[in-house]
Amino acid sequence: MVELENKKLPTPEQVEWIMTEWNKYTIDEFSEALGLEKVVVEKTVRYLRRLKRVTNEKDIPAIACYREDNLKSIVRCAGAKHGYMMR
């Protein structure tokens, strides 16, 4: 994840917004609306594509939102709030 070093990362709420508004905006529009670099939004989307729906909410770790210091953990946290886990 060297390409994201020293770049502003999205908040879990911003990632949730990307999830809910996915079919309405382009990567460039998300980038502009959120004040994030395009490369950050692209990497966020790559992580979002790795989420899978969990049928039993007990399968989601209780500490899914424990860390928010890297993009993968931020996406994992946002996904957990909506019943998804990182595969």
C-alpha positions in Angstrom: 0.0 0.0 0.0 3.0 2.3 -0.6 1.0 4.3 -3.1 -1.3 5.4 -0.3 1.5 6.5 2.1 0.9 10.0 3.3 -2.5 10.3 1.6 -5.7 11.3 3.2 -7.8 8.2 3.8 -11.6 8.1 3.9 -13.6 7.7 7.1 -15.8 4.7 7.6 -18.8 6.9 7.0 -17.3 8.0 3.6 -16.8 4.4 2.7 -20.4 3.7 3.6 -21.5 6.5 1.4 -19.5 5.0 -1.5 -21.3 1.7 -0.8 -24.8 3.2 -0.8 -24.2 5.6 -3.8 -22.1 3.3 -5.9 -24.3 3.3 -9.1 -24.8 7.1 -9.0 -21.3 8.5 -9.3 -18.0 7.8 -11.0 -14.7 7.3 -9.3 -13.8 10.9 -10.2 -17.0 12.3 -8.8 -16.5 10.3 -5.5 -13.0 11.6 -5.4 -14.1 15.2 -5.8 -17.1 15.0 -3.5 -15.1 13.4 -0.7 -11.9 15.5 -1.1 -9.8 12.3 -1.7 -7.3 11.5 -4.3 -8.5 9.3 -7.1 -6.0 6.5 -6.3 -7.4 6.3 -2.7 -11.0 6.0 -4.1 -9.9 3.3 -6.6 -8.1 1.3 -3.8 -11.2 1.7 -1.6 -13.4 0.2 -4.4 -11.0 -2.7 -4.8 -11.3 -3.5 -1.1 -15.1 -3.1 -1.3 -15.2 -5.7 -4.0 -13.6 -8.1 -1.6 -16.4 -7.9 0.9 -18.9 -10.7 1.1 -22.3 -10.7 2.7 -22.5 -12.5 6.0 -25.6 -14.6 6.7 -25.0 -14.8 10.4 -24.1 -11.5 12.1 -22.3 -13.5 14.8 -19.6 -14.3 12.1 -18.6 -10.6 12.1 -15.7 -10.1 14.6 -16.6 -7.8 17.5 -13.5 -5.8 16.8 -14.2 -5.2 13.1 -13.9 -1.4 13.8 -11.1 -1.6 16.3 -8.4 -0.1 14.0 -8.9 2.7 11.5 -5.3 3.4 10.6 -5.2 1.9 7.2 -7.6 1.6 4.3 -8.3 -2.1 4.6 -9.4 -1.7 8.2 -11.6 1.3 7.4 -13.3 -0.6 4.6 -13.7 -3.7 6.9 -15.3 -1.5 9.5 -17.8 0.1 7.1 -18.6 -3.3 5.6 -19.2 -4.8 9.1 -21.8 -2.1 9.8 -23.7 -3.3 6.8 -23.4 -7.1 7.3 -20.2 -7.7 5.2 -16.8 -9.3 6.0 -13.6 -9.0 4.2 -12.7 -12.3 2.4 
